[in-house]
Amino acid sequence: MRAVVGFPPSAARVPLGWLARRLRGWQSLRRGIRPARAATTAISWALVAFATSVAAAQAPEPVWLEGTWVGTWWMGKYEEPVELVLSQRGAALWGRIAMFGYPGAGAREAPMPIEAGWLDGDRLVLVWLNEGRRFTATLSLAAGEMLVGLGGEDGQVVAGFGLNRIR
């Protein structure tokens, strides 16, 4: 029969000597027979705790963009209102956007669902379908409560955005 290291071979035969040897290790630590080992362990744990707290303190605060944003989108001198409602979980974002007066959208001014949204460093990338055409916008947070950036269809820049958070 194989014994697991550190345990007696069977629970029915627990020799008192085995238990005494295990307890003696803790008692000798209390008496100071192994202070170097205890000090090394304590210092190691203290260094791990310190390194963890320093890393947590240096980690940047995540950008929180959830809420309602209103502003304008523009194409040259042409400028129209836009409304963006975002929900967020970590770096993933979703919601809806209404780009009033966008060319080719016809009479449709109802909010369009955002198909994909994510944080890419300090930039927000949003993707949605506008009358069957894939529209991608890349926005940056400026002055704390303002999103600015560019967007377009098929990788071509066609519009600029300026939005302010209202809630």
N, C-alpha and C positions, 0 to 999 in steps of 0.2 A: 504494500500500500504506500502511495506517495503522499508525502506531507507538503502542505503549502508552507513556504518559508515564513517563519514568524508565528505560525499557528500550530497547536498540537495536532497529532494525527487523527484523533477522534474526540468528539465532544464528551463521550462517556469516560475517557481517561484523561482528565485535565489534571496533570500533576501540579501540586502546589508550588513546586520549585520553578516551574515555567512562569507562573503568575508572579512569583516573587522576583524573578529575574527582570520581568517587564517593569514592575513597579520600582525596582531598585534604580533603574535608569533615571526615572523622574526624581527620586529622592536624592540621588547624587547630584543632580542639577541644582536642586534647592540647597544642598550643602556646599556647593561651589567647587565640586571636583572637576567639572567641565565648563568653566566660565568662558574660556576662549571660544568654544563652539557656540555657546549661547550668545555671546557678544557678536560673533560673526553673523549669525542668523538674524539677530535684531538689526544690525547695521544694514544687512542686505535688504530686509523688508522696508526699512526706513528709506533707503535709496530708491527702491521701486515706487514707493508711495510719493516721494518727492518728484521723481521723473514723470510720473503720471499726472500729478497736479500741474507741473510746468507745461506739459504738452496740452492739457485741457485749457490752461490759461492762454496759450498762444493760438489756439484754434479760432478761426474767424467765426463770428456769429453768423448763422445762416440768414440769408435774405428772405424776408417774409413779404410776399406780394399778394396774398389773398385779400380780396375786397373788390370794390367797384372803382373803376378808373374811367374818367371822361376827359375828352379833349378833342383834338382835330387830327385829321389825316390830310395830307396835301400832295398835289401833283403840280409842280410849277407854281402858278399863281392861283390855281383852283384849290379851294380849301373847304372841307365839309366836316361835320361832327362825327365822332366815333365814341362808342361806349364799350367797355371791356369789363366783364365780370369774371373773376378768377377764384378758383379754389385750389388749395395746395396741400400736399402731403410730402414733406421732405423736398426733394428736387423735382418732383413731378407736379405739373400744373394742368388744369383743365378748366373749362367754363364755356363762355359764349362771347361773341363779338358782333357788334352792329356797326357797319360802315355805311353811313347814310350817303346816298348819291354816288356810289362807286360806279364808274362807267361799265356798261355791259350787264349790270345786275338787274336792269329793268325796274319794275316797280317794287321789287323785293327789298324791303328794309328791315325785315325781321332778323333777329339775332341768329347768327350761324354758330353751330357748335364747334369748339376747338377740338380737332382730331388728336393733336399731340402738343404737349408743352413741357419744357424742361429748362433747368438752369444749367448753363454752360459757363462755369466760372462766375464772372460778374454780369453775364448776359442772359437774358430771357429769350428763348426761341419758341415761337408759337406757329402752328401749322393748322390751316383750316381750308375747307373747300368753299370757293365763292363761285356759284353758278357752274359747278363742275370743274373749275380750274383750281389747282393747288396753289394756295397763297401762303408764303412763309414770311414772317416778320421777326427781326432780331432787334430787341430793345434793351436798353441799359438804364439802370436806376441812376438818376441825377438829382442832386440836391435833396436826397432823402425821400421825397414824396412825389417824384416826377419820373415818368418813363419816356424816353426818347429813343428813336431809332428809325430804321428803314425796313421796307418790305416789298415784296413783289411776287410775280407769277413766273414760274419756270426759271428761277435763278436770276431774273432781271429786276433791277430796282425800278419800281414804278411809283412808290409812295413813301412819304415821310410821316412819322407819327410823333405826337406830343400829347401825353396824357397825365392828368393829375389824379391822385387818389382822393375820393370823396368819402368813402367808408371802408 
